Amino acid sequence: MCKTIASNITFNGKTLSHSPDSPSILHSLERQGETPAYQCREGFCGACRATLKQGAVQYSHEPLAFVRDGEILLCCSIPDGDVVIASDD
């Protein structure tokens, strides 16, 4: 099980917060008015793929969608400290 910590998420140049009660980066972004692309919320489809520019993430569960080095899936990732992310859409 991943330990969720309070951290900052910089998404497409906008800095937002991630609280320990948020289950994913996608959830944190939506909670603060962002609308990143997604479909399944389970790591199956890869629609929420984004580029991790700085920092590190953990996965709440291993995604089934293919993820290249430097990419993350917003729906099942949790920041491991402050992160900088760019949307691929």
Residue, then its C-alpha position, 0 to 999 in steps of 0.5 A: m500500500c502506498k503512503t500518501i503525503a501532502s505535496n505540490i503538483t505543478f500541472n501544465g505550469k499551475t501549482l496545486s496541492h495534493s492532500p493525503d486523503s486524495p487517492s490519486i493525482l487525477h483526483s487531486l487535479e479534478r478536486q481543484g478544477e483541472t480537467p485532464a483527459y481520462q477514461c477508466r480511472e483504473g490504469f487500463c486504458g492509458a488515456c490519462r498518460a502524462t509526462l513526469k518532468q520532475g519528482a517521483v510517483q508511486y502507483s496505488h496499483e500496477p497499471l495495465a496500460f503501457v507506460r514509457d520511461g518518464e510517463i505516468l498515469l494520473c488515475c493511479s499514481i500518487p506523488d512521492g513528494d512535489v512533482v511537475i507534470a505536463s499533460d500529453d493532450 
